[in-house]
Amino acid sequence: MATHMKRELKQLFILLGLLLAIGVYLWLGSREVEKLVSNSSLFATSTPSHNENQVASSSLDEPEAESADAEAMADKEENRNREGYFLVTRVIDGDTVELENGQKVRYIGVNAPESVSPTKGVECFGKAASQYNADLVLDEYVRLEKDVSETDRYKRLLRYVYLEDGTFVNLKIAEDGYAFAATFPPDVWYSEVFKAAQAEARAAGRGLWSECK
């Protein structure tokens, strides 16, 4: 009888041990599952979609584009504000231009054939002279130099005009035969220079000197 009870108690302890082992195993298994689920959720949260990658990439590119635009604007503004330089936005004829600020400028010391005069009409070589002037200065920055007079009777600035590369526009159009030398006191600083340029152009038959008789 005692031996039988000992056997039953032994079997009971073994059964309890098995149940305990199974419980521990199941508990540990549920913990691992929770970890896996947690890690999976974290991965899903931290991994951006294809569209999100595009947005992020676009956001990174935007500062570079804005920086390039800012630099371009700064360069343009620097050009606009360069001391003593003005942008030519319109060519009126062979010896007159208009600046960005609306001010008209008449070249000193030269006189191109008329191309828009309401009284004289279009003179010989007038259109060619106007086009040559446009080729030289339109959309270019120029430096203006005063002689004595500020303006003429039409309120146009009277100036010697220079391109950024140093080209003396008044002299250039006389040298190439697109304008006559014309002296109007008191603005006579370069009058002899213009006369010499005219004589050279005439002797070489340049421009109007070969086309207009």
MDTraj code that builds the backbone (N, CA, C; nanometers):
import mdtraj as md
import numpy as np

residues = "MET ALA THR HIS MET LYS ARG GLU LEU LYS GLN LEU PHE ILE LEU LEU GLY LEU LEU LEU ALA ILE GLY VAL TYR LEU TRP LEU GLY SER ARG GLU VAL GLU LYS LEU VAL SER ASN SER SER LEU PHE ALA THR SER THR PRO SER HIS ASN GLU ASN GLN VAL ALA SER SER SER LEU ASP GLU PRO GLU ALA GLU SER ALA ASP ALA GLU ALA MET ALA ASP LYS GLU GLU ASN ARG ASN ARG GLU GLY TYR PHE LEU VAL THR ARG VAL ILE ASP GLY ASP THR VAL GLU LEU GLU ASN GLY GLN LYS VAL ARG TYR ILE GLY VAL ASN ALA PRO GLU SER VAL SER PRO THR LYS GLY VAL GLU CYS PHE GLY LYS ALA ALA SER GLN TYR ASN ALA ASP LEU VAL LEU ASP GLU TYR VAL ARG LEU GLU LYS ASP VAL SER GLU THR ASP ARG TYR LYS ARG LEU LEU ARG TYR VAL TYR LEU GLU ASP GLY THR PHE VAL ASN LEU LYS ILE ALA GLU ASP GLY TYR ALA PHE ALA ALA THR PHE PRO PRO ASP VAL TRP TYR SER GLU VAL PHE LYS ALA ALA GLN ALA GLU ALA ARG ALA ALA GLY ARG GLY LEU TRP SER GLU CYS LYS".split()
xyz = np.array([
    [0.0844, -0.1200, 0.0000],
    [0.0000, 0.0000, 0.0000],
    [0.0872, 0.1240, 0.0000],
    [0.1849, 0.1271, 0.0856],
    [0.2771, 0.2413, 0.0929],
    [0.3550, 0.2550, -0.0352],
    [0.3930, 0.1460, -0.0922],
    [0.4703, 0.1473, -0.2180],
    [0.3845, 0.2021, -0.3317],
    [0.2545, 0.1660, -0.3307],
    [0.1622, 0.2132, -0.4355],
    [0.1447, 0.3644, -0.4267],
    [0.1311, 0.4188, -0.3063],
    [0.1142, 0.5633, -0.2879],
    [0.2396, 0.6392, -0.3303],
    [0.3541, 0.5820, -0.2997],
    [0.4791, 0.6474, -0.3409],
    [0.4871, 0.6565, -0.4933],
    [0.4406, 0.5475, -0.5584],
    [0.4459, 0.5479, -0.7054],
    [0.3533, 0.6571, -0.7629],
    [0.2336, 0.6717, -0.7037],
    [0.1372, 0.7698, -0.7518],
    [0.1884, 0.9141, -0.7286],
    [0.2489, 0.9343, -0.6102],
    [0.3034, 1.0673, -0.5840],
    [0.4159, 1.1027, -0.6805],
    [0.4958, 1.0039, -0.7122],
    [0.6053, 1.0264, -0.8063],
    [0.5517, 1.0656, -0.9443],
    [0.4472, 0.9923, -0.9846],
    [0.3859, 1.0219, -1.1144],
    [0.3229, 1.1629, -1.1145],
    [0.2624, 1.1977, -0.9982],
    [0.2019, 1.3314, -0.9884],
    [0.3064, 1.4408, -1.0007],
    [0.4213, 1.4236, -0.9325],
    [0.5292, 1.5225, -0.9413],
    [0.5825, 1.5348, -1.0845],
    [0.5918, 1.4181, -1.1485],
    [0.6397, 1.4193, -1.2870],
    [0.5419, 1.4967, -1.3757],
    [0.4111, 1.4721, -1.3545],
    [0.3076, 1.5409, -1.4331],
    [0.3115, 1.6912, -1.4081],
    [0.3260, 1.7286, -1.2792],
    [0.3342, 1.8710, -1.2471],
    [0.4575, 1.9355, -1.3099],
    [0.5664, 1.8634, -1.3091],
    [0.6888, 1.9154, -1.3720],
    [0.6702, 1.9375, -1.5216],
    [0.6020, 1.8396, -1.5841],
    [0.5754, 1.8556, -1.7281],
    [0.4866, 1.9774, -1.7563],
    [0.3803, 1.9905, -1.6729],
    [0.2897, 2.1049, -1.6916],
    [0.3637, 2.2379, -1.6728],
    [0.4513, 2.2377, -1.5701],
    [0.5288, 2.3595, -1.5453],
    [0.6212, 2.3905, -1.6627],
    [0.6847, 2.2874, -1.7149],
    [0.7751, 2.3066, -1.8292],
    [0.6996, 2.3577, -1.9522],
    [0.5797, 2.3002, -1.9734],
    [0.4980, 2.3443, -2.0871],
    [0.4556, 2.4898, -2.0704],
    [0.4194, 2.5273, -1.9458],
    [0.3782, 2.6651, -1.9201],
    [0.4904, 2.7645, -1.9464],
    [0.6104, 2.7265, -1.8957],
    [0.7274, 2.8145, -1.9181],
    [0.7564, 2.8277, -2.0670],
    [0.7474, 2.7162, -2.1368],
    [0.7748, 2.7174, -2.2816],
    [0.6766, 2.8067, -2.3547],
    [0.5507, 2.7943, -2.3208],
    [0.4490, 2.8791, -2.3859],
    [0.4684, 3.0264, -2.3524],
    [0.5052, 3.0540, -2.2274],
    [0.5270, 3.1941, -2.1863],
    [0.6426, 3.2563, -2.2626],
    [0.7544, 3.1809, -2.2721],
    [0.8709, 3.2300, -2.3464],
    [0.8385, 3.2481, -2.4944],
    [0.7606, 3.1588, -2.5466],
    [0.7222, 3.1686, -2.6878],
    [0.6407, 3.2929, -2.7167],
    [0.5489, 3.3271, -2.6265],
    [0.4667, 3.4478, -2.6468],
    [0.5526, 3.5743, -2.6422],
    [0.6572, 3.5708, -2.5578],
    [0.7476, 3.6867, -2.5493],
    [0.8228, 3.7066, -2.6796],
    [0.8672, 3.5948, -2.7375],
    [0.9399, 3.6048, -2.8648],
    [0.8489, 3.6581, -2.9757],
    [0.7259, 3.6118, -2.9728],
    [0.6299, 3.6604, -3.0740],
    [0.6088, 3.8100, -3.0598],
    [0.5954, 3.8580, -2.9347],
    [0.5767, 4.0008, -2.9119],
    [0.6944, 4.0818, -2.9641],
    [0.8155, 4.0246, -2.9423],
    [0.9358, 4.0929, -2.9921],
    [0.9342, 4.1044, -3.1424],
    [0.9005, 3.9928, -3.2053],
    [0.8960, 3.9923, -3.3517],
    [0.7943, 4.0927, -3.4047],
    [0.6787, 4.0937, -3.3418],
    [0.5737, 4.1886, -3.3838],
    [0.6194, 4.3313, -3.3646],
    [0.6842, 4.3559, -3.2481],
    [0.7320, 4.4913, -3.2188],
    [0.8356, 4.5357, -3.3200],
    [0.9318, 4.4474, -3.3486],
    [1.0363, 4.4810, -3.4453],
    [0.9787, 4.5022, -3.5839],
    [0.8817, 4.4200, -3.6188],
    [0.8178, 4.4334, -3.7505],
    [0.7483, 4.5672, -3.7623],
    [0.6795, 4.6108, -3.6551],
    [0.6096, 4.7396, -3.6560],
    [0.7073, 4.8539, -3.6658],
    [0.8185, 4.8412, -3.5919],
    [0.9200, 4.9459, -3.5955],
    [0.9781, 4.9602, -3.7345],
    [1.0049, 4.8466, -3.7979],
    [1.0604, 4.8489, -3.9338],
    [0.9632, 4.9134, -4.0302],
    [0.8356, 4.8756, -4.0141],
    [0.7339, 4.9314, -4.1043],
    [0.7220, 5.0811, -4.0847],
    [0.7378, 5.1289, -3.9598],
    [0.7246, 5.2718, -3.9319],
    [0.8435, 5.3511, -3.9829],
    [0.9645, 5.2949, -3.9726],
    [1.0854, 5.3690, -4.0043],
    [1.1273, 5.3577, -4.1489],
    [1.0652, 5.2691, -4.2268],
    [1.1023, 5.2527, -4.3669],
    [1.0092, 5.3337, -4.4535],
    [1.0570, 5.4409, -4.5184],
    [0.9683, 5.5254, -4.5983],
    [0.9280, 5.4543, -4.7262],
    [0.8103, 5.4920, -4.7746],
    [0.7627, 5.4367, -4.9009],
    [0.8374, 5.5012, -5.0157],
    [0.8148, 5.4521, -5.1364],
    [0.8800, 5.5075, -5.2556],
    [0.8453, 5.6547, -5.2728],
    [0.7168, 5.6875, -5.2487],
    [0.6738, 5.8267, -5.2631],
    [0.7395, 5.9159, -5.1598],
    [0.7530, 5.8594, -5.0352],
    [0.8167, 5.9387, -4.9303],
    [0.9624, 5.9650, -4.9634],
    [1.0288, 5.8634, -5.0254],
    [1.1673, 5.8836, -5.0688],
    [1.1762, 5.9960, -5.1696],
    [1.0788, 6.0002, -5.2632],
    [1.0788, 6.1053, -5.3643],
    [1.0617, 6.2417, -5.3006],
    [0.9681, 6.2486, -5.2020],
    [0.9450, 6.3763, -5.1332],
    [1.0698, 6.4204, -5.0607],
    [1.1349, 6.3233, -4.9899],
    [1.2563, 6.3567, -4.9156],
    [1.3648, 6.4031, -5.0094],
    [1.3796, 6.3330, -5.1224],
    [1.4809, 6.3710, -5.2196],
    [1.4524, 6.5087, -5.2752],
    [1.3234, 6.5329, -5.3051],
    [1.2841, 6.6632, -5.3584],
    [1.3127, 6.7728, -5.2578],
    [1.2854, 6.7431, -5.1269],
    [1.3095, 6.8428, -5.0228],
    [1.4569, 6.8763, -5.0119],
    [1.5433, 6.7740, -5.0339],
    [1.6872, 6.7985, -5.0276],
    [1.7339, 6.8809, -5.1456],
    [1.6697, 6.8580, -5.2621],
    [1.7104, 6.9310, -5.3823],
    [1.6674, 7.0766, -5.3782],
    [1.5561, 7.1057, -5.3082],
    [1.5017, 7.2409, -5.3081],
    [1.5999, 7.3456, -5.2579],
    [1.6713, 7.3216, -5.1453],
    [1.7674, 7.4235, -5.1004],
    [1.8736, 7.4536, -5.2043],
    [1.9194, 7.3487, -5.2793],
    [2.0206, 7.3719, -5.3820],
    [1.9648, 7.4598, -5.4926],
    [1.8397, 7.4296, -5.5355],
    [1.7778, 7.5104, -5.6409],
    [1.7583, 7.6542, -5.5945],
    [1.7119, 7.6694, -5.4688],
    [1.6911, 7.8042, -5.4151],
    [1.8227, 7.8796, -5.4056],
    [1.9290, 7.8083, -5.3692],
    [2.0606, 7.8712, -5.3587],
    [2.1085, 7.9196, -5.4950],
    [2.0880, 7.8348, -5.5994],
    [2.1294, 7.8733, -5.7347],
    [2.0505, 7.9945, -5.7822],
    [1.9185, 7.9957, -5.7538],
    [1.8352, 8.1098, -5.7937],
    [1.8797, 8.2365, -5.7216],
    [1.9130, 8.2222, -5.5947],
    [1.9566, 8.3386, -5.5170],
    [2.0860, 8.3950, -5.5717],
    [2.1784, 8.3054, -5.6109],
    [2.3053, 8.3510, -5.6673],
    [2.2839, 8.4228, -5.7999],
    [2.1943, 8.3666, -5.8833],
    [2.1651, 8.4291, -6.0125],
    [2.1048, 8.5672, -5.9927],
    [2.0127, 8.5788, -5.8960],
    [1.9512, 8.7084, -5.8673],
    [2.0537, 8.8076, -5.8154],
    [2.1447, 8.7582, -5.7328],
    [2.2482, 8.8458, -5.6775],
    [2.3396, 8.8971, -5.7875],
    [2.3767, 8.8073, -5.8821],
    [2.4620, 8.8486, -5.9934],
    [2.3914, 8.9527, -6.0791],
    [2.2617, 8.9272, -6.1045],
    [2.1855, 9.0213, -6.1862],
    [2.1754, 9.1568, -6.1185],
    [2.1506, 9.1543, -5.9883],
    [2.1390, 9.2790, -5.9133],
    [2.2720, 9.3526, -5.9102],
    [2.3822, 9.2757, -5.9012],
    [2.5147, 9.3371, -5.9008],
    [2.5395, 9.4084, -6.0337],
    [2.4992, 9.3432, -6.1436],
    [2.5144, 9.4053, -6.2746],
    [2.4341, 9.5346, -6.2835],
    [2.3109, 9.5276, -6.2299],
    [2.2247, 9.6452, -6.2373],
    [2.2836, 9.7624, -6.1594],
    [2.3516, 9.7298, -6.0500],
    [2.3989, 9.8349, -5.9604],
    [2.5466, 9.8693, -5.9775],
    [2.6084, 9.8157, -6.0833],
    [2.7492, 9.8478, -6.1024],
    [2.7648, 9.9990, -6.1191],
    [2.8521, 10.0543, -6.0428],
    [2.8671, 10.1992, -6.0398],
    [2.9094, 10.2516, -6.1767],
    [2.8313, 10.3452, -6.2280],
    [2.8666, 10.4097, -6.3539],
    [2.8258, 10.3347, -6.4786],
    [2.7604, 10.2188, -6.4665],
    [2.7180, 10.1425, -6.5842],
    [2.5658, 10.1385, -6.5932],
    [2.5160, 10.1439, -6.7172],
    [2.3722, 10.1479, -6.7412],
    [2.3376, 10.0539, -6.8557],
    [2.2240, 9.9881, -6.8448],
    [2.1811, 9.8932, -6.9470],
    [2.1077, 9.9654, -7.0587],
    [2.1508, 9.9405, -7.1816],
    [2.0827, 9.9967, -7.2993],
    [1.9684, 9.9032, -7.3368],
    [1.8458, 9.9545, -7.3330],
    [1.7289, 9.8716, -7.3613],
    [1.6650, 9.9019, -7.4963],
    [1.7043, 10.0151, -7.5574],
    [1.6456, 10.0483, -7.6895],
    [1.7424, 10.1348, -7.7680],
    [1.7517, 10.1052, -7.8963],
    [1.8302, 10.1887, -7.9870],
    [1.7323, 10.2685, -8.0720],
    [1.7435, 10.3991, -8.0647],
    [1.6494, 10.4860, -8.1353],
    [1.6935, 10.5082, -8.2794],
    [1.8229, 10.5365, -8.2973],
    [1.8783, 10.5501, -8.4328],
    [2.0295, 10.5286, -8.4230],
    [2.1016, 10.5781, -8.5212],
    [2.2449, 10.5503, -8.5264],
    [2.3294, 10.6204, -8.4226],
    [2.2751, 10.7220, -8.3541],
    [2.3552, 10.7939, -8.2542],
    [2.2783, 10.8233, -8.1250],
    [2.1657, 10.7567, -8.1047],
    [2.0838, 10.7815, -7.9862],
    [2.0298, 10.6495, -7.9315],
    [2.0360, 10.6355, -7.7988],
    [1.9858, 10.5144, -7.7346],
    [1.9011, 10.5504, -7.6134],
    [1.8328, 10.4508, -7.5607],
    [1.7546, 10.4692, -7.4391],
    [1.8021, 10.3693, -7.3352],
    [1.8160, 10.4163, -7.2116],
    [1.8622, 10.3314, -7.1015],
    [1.7446, 10.2656, -7.0309],
    [1.7769, 10.1726, -6.9421],
    [1.6753, 10.0987, -6.8678],
    [1.5863, 10.1908, -6.7858],
    [1.6406, 10.3008, -6.7397],
    [1.5627, 10.3947, -6.6579],
    [1.4780, 10.4903, -6.7407],
    [1.4790, 10.4728, -6.8739],
    [1.3981, 10.5569, -6.9615],
    [1.4694, 10.6800, -7.0147],
    [1.5883, 10.7076, -6.9657],
    [1.6649, 10.8247, -7.0091],
    [1.7247, 10.8017, -7.1475],
    [1.7093, 10.8997, -7.2362],
    [1.7685, 10.8925, -7.3697],
    [1.9076, 10.9550, -7.3687],
    [1.9979, 10.8964, -7.4465],
    [2.1363, 10.9433, -7.4525],
    [2.1742, 10.9685, -7.5979],
    [2.2252, 11.0903, -7.6241],
    [2.2731, 11.1281, -7.7567],
    [2.4250, 11.1269, -7.7551],
    [2.4866, 11.0529, -7.8498],
    [2.6318, 11.0463, -7.8556],
    [2.6890, 11.1831, -7.8917],
    [2.7944, 11.2245, -7.8212],
    [2.8618, 11.3513, -7.8510],
    [2.9601, 11.3313, -7.9664],
    [2.9722, 11.4347, -8.0511],
    [3.0805, 11.4408, -8.1488],
    [3.0583, 11.3690, -8.2798],
    [2.9454, 11.2988, -8.2935],
    [2.9163, 11.2272, -8.4179],
    [2.7709, 11.2489, -8.4551],
    [2.7420, 11.2287, -8.5836],
    [2.6058, 11.2464, -8.6326],
    [2.5772, 11.1390, -8.7375],
    [2.4923, 11.0446, -8.7031],
    [2.4595, 10.9356, -8.7947],
    [2.3472, 10.9781, -8.8879],
    [2.3386, 10.9192, -9.0063],
    [2.2270, 10.9489, -9.0968],
    [2.0935, 10.9187, -9.0291],
    [1.9938, 11.0015, -9.0585],
    [1.8635, 10.9857, -8.9940],
    [1.7919, 10.8588, -9.0420],
    [1.7230, 10.7954, -8.9455],
    [1.6423, 10.6785, -8.9818],
    [1.4988, 10.6897, -8.9309],
    [1.4740, 10.7869, -8.8396],
    [1.3385, 10.8011, -8.7835],
    [1.2938, 10.9477, -8.7791],
    [1.3634, 11.0353, -8.8431],
    [1.3298, 11.1782, -8.8361],
    [1.1966, 11.2063, -8.9057],
    [1.1042, 11.2772, -8.8380],
    [0.9749, 11.3101, -8.9002],
    [0.9869, 11.4168, -9.0089],
    [1.0968, 11.4921, -9.0082],
    [1.1143, 11.5990, -9.1072],
    [1.2080, 11.5595, -9.2205],
    [1.3144, 11.4856, -9.1891],
    [1.4127, 11.4490, -9.2909],
    [1.3861, 11.3125, -9.3543],
    [1.3010, 11.2335, -9.2894],
    [1.2754, 11.0998, -9.3407],
    [1.3961, 11.0083, -9.3186],
    [1.4035, 10.9020, -9.3960],
    [1.5150, 10.8077, -9.3832],
    [1.6248, 10.8494, -9.4804],
    [1.7408, 10.8844, -9.4256],
    [1.8534, 10.9264, -9.5081],
    [1.9356, 10.8064, -9.5528],
    [2.0205, 10.8297, -9.6519],
    [2.1072, 10.7237, -9.7028],
    [2.1903, 10.6633, -9.5893],
    [2.1853, 10.5335, -9.5759],
    [2.2596, 10.4567, -9.4768],
    [2.2036, 10.4724, -9.3356],
    [2.0866, 10.5361, -9.3240],
    [2.0274, 10.5585, -9.1921],
    [1.9893, 10.4279, -9.1226],
    [1.9224, 10.3390, -9.1955],
    [1.8823, 10.2107, -9.1366],
    [2.0041, 10.1262, -9.1006],
    [2.1035, 10.1276, -9.1873],
    [2.2251, 10.0497, -9.1614],
    [2.2975, 10.1035, -9.0376],
    [2.3009, 10.2364, -9.0247],
    [2.3671, 10.2973, -8.9091],
    [2.2942, 10.2628, -8.7800],
    [2.1602, 10.2638, -8.7857],
    [2.0813, 10.2303, -8.6689],
    [2.1030, 10.0837, -8.6289],
    [2.1083, 9.9958, -8.7280],
    [2.1301, 9.8543, -8.6989],
    [2.2700, 9.8302, -8.6435],
    [2.3675, 9.9023, -8.6979],
    [2.5053, 9.8874, -8.6490],
    [2.5153, 9.9311, -8.5031],
    [2.4463, 10.0393, -8.4711],
    [2.4443, 10.0868, -8.3329],
    [2.3808, 9.9826, -8.2408],
    [2.2716, 9.9220, -8.2885],
    [2.2043, 9.8183, -8.2094],
    [2.2958, 9.6984, -8.1871],
    [2.3673, 9.6597, -8.2912],
    [2.4594, 9.5466, -8.2785],
    [2.5680, 9.5738, -8.1749],
    [2.6041, 9.7001, -8.1616],
    [2.7089, 9.7376, -8.0667],
    [2.6603, 9.7433, -7.9220],
    [2.5450, 9.8069, -7.8995],
    [2.5107, 9.8446, -7.7620],
    [2.3809, 9.7884, -7.7067],
    [2.2917, 9.7366, -7.7904],
    [2.1625, 9.6909, -7.7389],
    [2.1802, 9.5754, -7.6407],
    [2.1157, 9.5885, -7.5242],
    [2.1233, 9.4895, -7.4155],
    [2.2638, 9.4783, -7.3561],
    [2.3426, 9.5818, -7.3740],
    [2.4770, 9.5859, -7.3159],
    [2.4814, 9.6932, -7.2071],
    [2.5722, 9.6740, -7.1126],
    [2.5961, 9.7763, -7.0113],
    [2.7010, 9.8735, -7.0625],
    [2.6742, 10.0015, -7.0449],
    [2.7650, 10.1041, -7.0959],
    [2.7996, 10.2028, -6.9853],
    [2.9163, 10.2618, -7.0011],
    [2.9603, 10.3690, -6.9100],
    [2.9482, 10.5010, -6.9839],
    [2.8985, 10.6015, -6.9148],
    [2.8757, 10.7327, -6.9753],
    [2.9773, 10.8338, -6.9237],
    [3.0261, 10.9161, -7.0173],
    [3.1224, 11.0207, -6.9804],
    [3.0711, 11.1555, -7.0309],
    [3.0676, 11.2515, -6.9421],
    [3.0181, 11.3842, -6.9759],
    [3.1318, 11.4732, -7.0258],
    [3.0975, 11.5685, -7.1131],
    [3.1937, 11.6715, -7.1550],
    [3.1589, 11.7981, -7.0773],
    [3.0918, 11.8927, -7.1406],
    [3.0509, 12.0152, -7.0708],
    [2.8995, 12.0190, -7.0502],
    [2.8265, 11.9993, -7.1588],
    [2.6802, 12.0076, -7.1530],
    [2.6198, 11.8844, -7.0858],
    [2.5092, 11.9069, -7.0172],
    [2.4366, 11.7960, -6.9542],
    [2.3382, 11.7322, -7.0523],
    [2.2557, 11.8160, -7.1151],
    [2.1556, 11.7663, -7.2092],
    [2.1480, 11.8579, -7.3311],
    [2.0796, 11.8083, -7.4354],
    [2.0540, 11.8939, -7.5522],
    [1.9135, 11.9533, -7.5404],
    [1.8664, 12.0183, -7.6407],
    [1.7368, 12.0852, -7.6337],
    [1.6203, 11.9865, -7.6257],
    [1.6465, 11.8601, -7.6595],
    [1.5432, 11.7565, -7.6507],
    [1.5481, 11.6808, -7.5164],
    [1.6282, 11.7322, -7.4237],
    [1.6437, 11.6738, -7.2904],
    [1.7149, 11.5381, -7.2911],
    [1.7872, 11.5110, -7.3982],
    [1.8666, 11.3887, -7.4041],
    [2.0024, 11.4147, -7.3384],
    [2.0519, 11.3179, -7.2632],
    [2.1861, 11.3309, -7.2078],
    [2.2872, 11.3344, -7.3209],
    [2.3853, 11.4230, -7.3114],
    [2.4947, 11.4275, -7.4091],
    [2.6150, 11.3584, -7.3455],
    [2.6571, 11.2477, -7.4074],
    [2.7610, 11.1674, -7.3429],
    [2.8523, 11.0976, -7.4438],
    [2.9746, 11.0723, -7.3975],
    [3.0623, 10.9759, -7.4636],
    [3.0257, 10.8411, -7.4014],
    [3.0197, 10.7372, -7.4831],
    [2.9674, 10.6084, -7.4381],
    [3.0729, 10.4992, -7.4576],
    [3.0901, 10.4182, -7.3542],
    [3.1906, 10.3104, -7.3581],
    [3.1261, 10.1768, -7.3196],
    [3.1612, 10.0716, -7.3920],
    [3.1198, 9.9366, -7.3550],
    [3.2076, 9.8862, -7.2412],
    [3.1683, 9.7760, -7.1827],
    [3.2446, 9.7198, -7.0720],
    [3.3848, 9.6772, -7.1124],
    [3.4017, 9.6388, -7.2395],
    [3.5357, 9.5976, -7.2845],
    [3.6237, 9.7160, -7.3219],
    [3.5707, 9.8382, -7.3016],
    [3.6483, 9.9586, -7.3291],
    [3.6229, 10.0213, -7.4644],
    [3.5433, 9.9565, -7.5492],
    [3.5131, 10.0130, -7.6816],
    [3.4493, 10.1506, -7.6670],
    [3.5073, 10.2479, -7.7356],
    [3.4564, 10.3849, -7.7359],
    [3.3550, 10.3929, -7.8493],
    [3.2267, 10.3873, -7.8153],
    [3.1206, 10.3725, -7.9154],
    [3.1174, 10.4900, -8.0126],
    [3.1262, 10.6130, -7.9624],
    [3.1223, 10.7315, -8.0492],
    [3.2304, 10.7213, -8.1569],
    [3.3504, 10.6854, -8.1154],
    [3.4626, 10.6742, -8.2084],
    [3.4447, 10.5563, -8.3033],
    [3.3944, 10.4467, -8.2517],
    [3.3791, 10.3251, -8.3311],
    [3.2870, 10.3465, -8.4509],
    [3.1748, 10.4129, -8.4305],
    [3.0816, 10.4305, -8.5423],
    [3.1373, 10.5285, -8.6464],
    [3.2217, 10.6230, -8.6021],
    [3.2864, 10.7134, -8.6978],
    [3.3951, 10.6398, -8.7757],
    [3.4733, 10.5580, -8.7068],
    [3.5815, 10.4814, -8.7709],
    [3.5286, 10.3853, -8.8772],
    [3.4126, 10.3256, -8.8491],
    [3.3597, 10.2248, -8.9405],
    [3.2670, 10.2816, -9.0459],
    [3.2540, 10.4146, -9.0492],
    [3.1766, 10.4780, -9.1548],
    [3.0266, 10.4763, -9.1345],
    [2.9809, 10.4757, -9.0108],
    [2.8366, 10.4765, -8.9838],
    [2.7889, 10.6104, -8.9261],
    [2.8808, 10.7082, -8.9174],
    [2.8441, 10.8414, -8.8694],
    [2.9485, 10.9419, -8.9160],
    [2.9046, 11.0665, -8.9257],
    [2.9951, 11.1775, -8.9581],
    [3.0505, 11.2355, -8.8276],
    [3.1690, 11.2921, -8.8343],
    [3.2180, 11.3717, -8.7221],
    [3.1374, 11.5005, -8.7181],
    [3.0928, 11.5402, -8.5987],
    [3.0090, 11.6589, -8.5868],
    [3.0439, 11.7307, -8.4566],
    [3.1012, 11.8500, -8.4690],
    [3.1452, 11.9246, -8.3513],
    [3.0426, 12.0304, -8.3141],
    [2.9963, 12.0233, -8.1878],
    [2.9016, 12.1222, -8.1373],
    [2.9553, 12.1766, -8.0051],
    [3.0210, 12.2940, -8.0081],
    [3.0741, 12.3530, -7.8855],
    [2.9617, 12.3702, -7.7830],
    [2.9935, 12.3597, -7.6554],
    [3.1287, 12.3511, -7.5972],
    [3.1813, 12.2069, -7.5811],
    [3.1090, 12.1085, -7.6358],
    [3.1484, 11.9680, -7.6156],
    [3.2450, 11.9246, -7.7268],
    [3.3735, 11.9604, -7.7100],
    [3.4712, 11.9422, -7.8184],
    [3.5942, 11.8607, -7.7751],
    [3.5821, 11.7895, -7.6636],
    [3.6996, 11.7235, -7.6083],
    [3.7673, 11.6301, -7.7078],
    [3.6879, 11.5513, -7.7813],
    [3.7449, 11.4547, -7.8759],
    [3.7216, 11.4935, -8.0227],
    [3.6952, 11.6176, -8.0463],
    [3.6578, 11.6584, -8.1828],
    [3.7652, 11.6239, -8.2864],
    [3.8903, 11.6452, -8.2545],
    [3.9973, 11.6155, -8.3502],
    [4.0114, 11.4651, -8.3731],
    [3.9859, 11.3887, -8.2690],
    [3.9913, 11.2421, -8.2807],
    [3.8823, 11.1934, -8.3758],
    [3.7621, 11.2474, -8.3619],
    [3.6519, 11.2075, -8.4485],
    [3.6765, 11.2498, -8.5936],
    [3.7334, 11.3665, -8.6128],
    [3.7646, 11.4136, -8.7487],
    [3.8668, 11.3226, -8.8154],
    [3.9658, 11.2800, -8.7387],
    [4.0675, 11.1902, -8.7929],
    [4.0064, 11.0552, -8.8292],
    [3.9141, 11.0051, -8.7453],
    [3.8474, 10.8774, -8.7717],
    [3.7624, 10.8869, -8.8974],
    [3.6937, 11.0000, -8.9153],
    [3.6122, 11.0202, -9.0348],
    [3.6991, 11.0216, -9.1601],
    [3.8115, 11.0918, -9.1531],
    [3.9009, 11.1004, -9.2693],
    [3.9527, 10.9622, -9.3078],
    [3.9839, 10.8812, -9.2083],
    [4.0332, 10.7465, -9.2352],
    [3.9248, 10.6590, -9.2981],
    [3.8012, 10.6681, -9.2437],
    [3.6904, 10.5894, -9.2976],
    [3.6583, 10.6313, -9.4402],
    [3.6633, 10.7608, -9.4651],
    [3.6343, 10.8117, -9.5997],
    [3.7389, 10.7650, -9.6992],
    [3.8660, 10.7717, -9.6592],
    [3.9745, 10.7285, -9.7483],
    [3.9651, 10.5787, -9.7786],
    [3.9174, 10.5012, -9.6812],
    [3.9066, 10.3569, -9.7008],
    [3.7745, 10.3161, -9.7627],
    [3.6827, 10.4124, -9.7821],
    [3.5530, 10.3815, -9.8415],
    [3.4653, 10.2942, -9.7523],
    [3.4725, 10.3160, -9.6226],
    [3.3936, 10.2334, -9.5324],
    [3.2516, 10.2881, -9.5165],
    [3.1572, 10.1962, -9.5003],
    [3.0210, 10.2320, -9.4665],
    [2.9573, 10.3282, -9.5637],
    [2.9059, 10.4388, -9.5078],
    [2.8320, 10.5375, -9.5882],
    [2.9201, 10.6043, -9.6945],
    [3.0510, 10.6021, -9.6750],
    [3.1382, 10.6699, -9.7677],
    [3.1470, 10.5989, -9.9038],
    [3.1052, 10.4730, -9.9068],
    [3.1020, 10.4034, -10.0353],
    [2.9582, 10.3902, -10.0861],
    [2.8605, 10.4083, -9.9984],
    [2.7211, 10.3885, -10.0373],
    [2.6477, 10.5192, -10.0684],
    [2.6896, 10.6271, -10.0067],
    [2.6162, 10.7528, -10.0204],
    [2.7021, 10.8561, -10.0940],
    [2.6466, 10.9148, -10.1947],
    [2.7176, 11.0157, -10.2733],
    [2.6568, 11.1537, -10.2523],
])
top = md.Topology()
chain = top.add_chain()
for i, resn in enumerate(residues, 1):
    res = top.add_residue(resn, chain, resSeq=i)
    for name in ("N", "CA", "C"):
        top.add_atom(name, md.element.get_by_symbol(name[0]), res)
traj = md.Trajectory(xyz[None], top)
